[in-house]
Amino acid sequence: MNTIDLQFMVEMYPVSNSKIKAKRNGIYIGGPATNAAITYAWLGGKTVLITPVGEHLFTGLIYNELENFNVDVIDPAESLQLLPTFASIITEEHSGDRTVFSYFPEDAGALQPSMSPDYISTMIYDFDIVLIDGFHINHSLNIIKFAREYNIPVVFDGGSWKEGMEKLLPYTDIMICSESFNPPGIIGKSGLFDFLKRYGIGKGAVTRGDKSVIYYEGNNEGEVETESVHVVDTLGAGDVFHGAFCFYYTQKADFAGALQQASIIAAESCKYYGTREWMKEIKK
């Protein structure tokens, strides 16, 4: 998914029927896989983002920002008139916590024409890794089926459970979930890990904000401690984590090591406002 993110930093979360003057604001191209793709490219990887952009007032903005970060785009909806997906974000100044308001049309996945199997096969056969974010399920399913055929690792960013996600799990190799990822009827860490293993997912992890990352690899479980930082803004930190994980995992296929490296990059991103400022300050 790609979004237009409109962000406002305020001293405290607004109460009902009030007017608040923001201390800072920003406009970015967002979306889980989109931010992850930008992170992967910034770290030095060759990145292709497959996302329906379509034709609207913000098409140029989306393409320009992705081009600035050397992210190639394949748009399954480039010939269609679509409405962009907006996200409004309120970030509290003192805590760095963010609240996101967004709307993703229920029928958005049905609007995009399908990419042909021959095109998908030709496009992805030499990829090192594929990341999906749980949106546009049918398109994702077509792609990860070929990834499985070519033995390309598939990483699933599980932000929150959405209807139909179960279709993607049999073709997923690595599942990295947030604490908000709660499949129906599944309770707790052990319940989630058992659920993922039933689908044949050999490696899984749960990110927990500023707390440690818990994970399993085969029958082994472990924990990765996160870096303690002064938090300015948590917007996009999870997306940064996924992009960084994919980059470091392609280097050595070291699951725990890639989780550790990703947690460091994600923590550093929280020290700066917005989803891009950290890239100007951190040395690769």
C-alpha positions in Angstrom: 0.0 0.0 0.0 1.0 3.6 -0.6 -0.5 6.5 1.3 -0.3 10.3 1.5 0.7 11.0 5.1 -0.2 14.3 6.6 1.5 14.6 10.0 1.0 17.1 12.8 3.1 17.4 16.0 1.1 18.8 19.0 1.8 19.4 22.6 -1.0 17.0 23.7 -3.6 14.9 22.0 -6.6 17.1 21.2 -9.9 16.9 23.0 -13.2 16.8 21.2 -14.4 20.0 19.5 -11.2 21.9 19.9 -8.7 23.7 17.7 -5.0 23.0 18.0 -2.1 24.8 16.5 0.5 22.2 15.5 4.2 22.8 16.4 5.4 21.0 13.3 3.9 19.4 10.3 5.0 17.3 7.3 3.7 15.5 4.2 5.2 12.2 3.1 4.6 9.2 0.9 3.8 6.4 3.3 2.4 3.0 3.7 4.1 -0.1 5.3 5.8 -1.6 2.3 6.4 1.8 0.8 8.4 3.0 3.8 10.1 -0.4 4.0 11.2 -0.1 0.3 12.6 3.3 0.9 14.6 2.1 3.9 15.9 -0.9 2.0 17.0 1.4 -0.8 18.6 3.9 1.6 20.7 1.1 3.1 22.0 0.3 -0.3 19.7 -2.4 -1.7 18.1 -2.4 -5.2 14.4 -2.0 -4.6 11.2 -2.5 -6.6 7.9 -1.4 -5.1 4.8 -3.0 -6.5 1.9 -0.8 -5.5 -1.3 0.6 -7.2 -0.8 4.3 -7.6 -3.2 5.2 -10.4 -4.0 8.6 -11.8 -4.9 11.4 -9.3 -3.6 14.8 -8.1 -0.8 13.2 -6.0 0.6 10.7 -8.6 3.5 13.0 -9.4 4.3 13.5 -5.7 4.4 9.7 -5.1 6.6 9.0 -8.1 9.0 11.9 -7.4 9.6 10.9 -3.8 10.2 7.2 -4.7 12.6 8.3 -7.5 14.5 10.5 -5.1 15.2 7.4 -3.0 16.0 5.2 -6.0 12.9 3.0 -5.6 11.6 1.6 -8.9 7.8 1.4 -9.1 5.5 -1.1 -10.8 2.0 0.2 -10.8 -0.7 -2.4 -11.5 -3.3 0.5 -11.7 -1.4 3.0 -13.8 -4.2 3.4 -16.3 -7.0 3.8 -13.7 -8.4 6.9 -12.1 -8.1 6.2 -8.4 -8.4 8.2 -5.2 -5.3 8.2 -3.1 -5.3 6.7 0.3 -4.7 9.4 2.9 -3.5 9.0 6.5 -3.6 11.8 9.0 -1.1 11.4 11.9 -1.1 13.2 15.2 2.2 12.9 17.1 2.4 14.0 20.8 5.5 16.1 21.4 6.5 14.8 24.8 5.9 11.0 24.3 6.6 10.7 20.6 3.4 8.5 20.4 1.5 8.8 17.2 -2.2 8.2 16.4 -3.1 7.5 12.8 -6.4 8.1 11.0 -6.7 6.4 7.7 -9.3 5.0 5.3 -8.6 2.1 2.9 -11.6 1.5 0.6 -12.9 -2.1 1.0 -13.1 -2.5 -2.7 -9.7 -1.0 -3.5 -8.2 -4.4 -4.2 -10.9 -5.2 -6.8 -10.1 -2.0 -8.7 -6.7 -2.9 -10.0 -6.3 -5.1 -13.1 -4.3 -8.2 -12.5 -0.7 -8.6 -13.7 -0.3 -11.6 -16.0 1.4 -14.7 -14.6 4.1 -14.5 -17.3 4.9 -10.9 -16.4 5.1 -11.7 -12.7 7.4 -14.7 -13.3 9.7 -12.6 -15.5 9.7 -9.8 -13.0 10.7 -11.5 -9.8 12.7 -14.6 -10.7 16.0 -13.0 -9.6 14.8 -11.1 -6.5 16.6 -11.8 -3.3 13.6 -11.3 -1.0 10.0 -10.3 -1.2 8.1 -8.3 1.5 4.3 -8.1 1.6 2.3 -5.8 4.0 -1.0 -7.6 4.0 -2.8 -5.2 1.6 -3.9 -6.0 -1.9 -4.1 -9.6 -1.0 -4.9 -11.1 -4.4 -1.9 -9.3 -6.0 0.4 -10.3 -3.2 -0.8 -13.9 -3.5 0.0 -14.1 -7.2 3.5 -12.7 -6.5 4.4 -14.9 -3.5 3.3 -18.1 -5.2 6.1 -17.4 -7.8 8.5 -16.5 -5.0 7.9 -19.9 -3.5 8.5 -21.5 -6.8 11.8 -19.7 -7.2 12.8 -20.3 -3.5 12.8 -16.6 -2.8 12.2 -15.8 0.9 8.8 -14.1 1.6 8.6 -11.8 4.6 5.1 -10.9 5.8 4.7 -7.6 7.7 1.8 -8.4 10.0 0.6 -5.1 11.3 -3.0 -6.1 12.2 -5.1 -9.0 11.2 -7.3 -8.5 8.2 -9.8 -10.8 6.6 -8.3 -12.9 3.9 -4.7 -12.9 5.2 -4.9 -16.6 5.9 -4.5 -17.0 2.1 -1.0 -15.5 2.3 0.4 -17.6 5.2 1.1 -20.9 3.4 3.5 -19.0 1.1 5.2 -17.0 3.9 8.7 -17.9 5.1 9.2 -15.2 7.7 6.4 -13.5 9.7 7.2 -10.3 11.6 4.2 -9.1 13.6 3.3 -6.2 15.7 1.7 -6.7 19.1 -1.6 -5.7 17.4 -1.5 -8.8 15.1 -4.2 -10.9 16.6 -5.7 -13.7 14.4 -9.2 -14.7 15.5 -9.1 -17.0 18.5 -5.4 -16.8 19.0 -4.2 -15.7 22.4 -0.7 -14.8 23.6 2.8 -15.3 22.2 2.8 -19.1 22.4 -0.6 -19.2 20.7 0.5 -17.0 17.9 3.8 -18.9 17.3 1.9 -22.2 17.2 -0.6 -20.6 14.8 2.2 -19.5 12.4 4.0 -22.8 12.6 0.8 -24.7 11.6 1.0 -22.8 8.3 4.6 -23.9 7.8 6.2 -20.5 8.7 9.6 -21.5 10.0 10.6 -18.1 11.4 8.5 -15.5 13.2 8.9 -12.5 15.4 6.8 -10.0 17.3 7.9 -6.4 17.7 6.8 -4.6 20.9 7.6 -1.0 20.6 10.4 -0.1 22.9 10.4 -3.5 24.5 12.4 -6.5 23.2 11.6 -8.4 20.0 10.6 -12.0 20.7 11.1 -14.6 18.0 11.2 -18.2 17.1 13.3 -20.0 14.5 12.3 -23.6 14.1 11.9 -25.0 17.5 14.1 -22.4 19.2 12.8 -19.2 20.7 14.7 -16.1 21.6 14.6 -12.4 22.4 16.4 -9.4 20.9 16.8 -6.4 23.2 16.0 -3.0 21.7 18.1 0.1 22.1 16.9 2.7 24.5 16.7 6.2 22.9 15.1 9.5 23.5 11.9 9.2 21.4 10.8 12.1 19.3 8.4 10.4 16.9 7.5 6.7 16.4 5.8 7.2 13.0 7.0 4.6 10.5 9.3 2.9 12.9 7.8 -0.5 12.3 8.1 0.0 8.5 11.7 1.0 8.9 12.3 -2.1 11.0 10.9 -4.3 8.2 12.9 -2.7 5.4 16.1 -2.9 7.5 15.4 -6.5 8.4 15.0 -7.5 4.8 18.3 -5.7 3.9 20.3 -7.3 6.6 18.7 -10.7 6.1 19.8 -10.7 2.5 23.4 -10.2 3.6 23.9 -13.3 5.8 20.5 -15.0 6.2 21.0 -14.6 9.9 17.5 -14.3 11.4 18.4 -13.1 14.9 21.2 -10.9 13.6 18.9 -9.2 11.1 16.3 -8.6 13.8 19.0 -7.0 16.0 20.3 -4.8 13.2 16.7 -3.8 12.2 15.9 -2.9 15.8 18.9 -0.5 16.0 17.9 1.3 12.8 14.2 1.5 13.9 15.2 2.9 17.3 17.4 5.5 15.7 14.6 6.6 13.4 12.5 7.4 16.5 14.9 10.1 17.5 13.8 12.3 14.7 10.5 13.8 13.5 8.7 12.3 10.5 9.6 9.3 8.4 12.7 10.6 6.5 14.6 13.0 8.8 16.6 10.2 10.4 18.1 9.4 7.0 19.7 12.8 6.9 21.3 12.4 10.3 22.4 8.7 10.5 25.5 7.4 8.8 25.0 4.1 7.1 
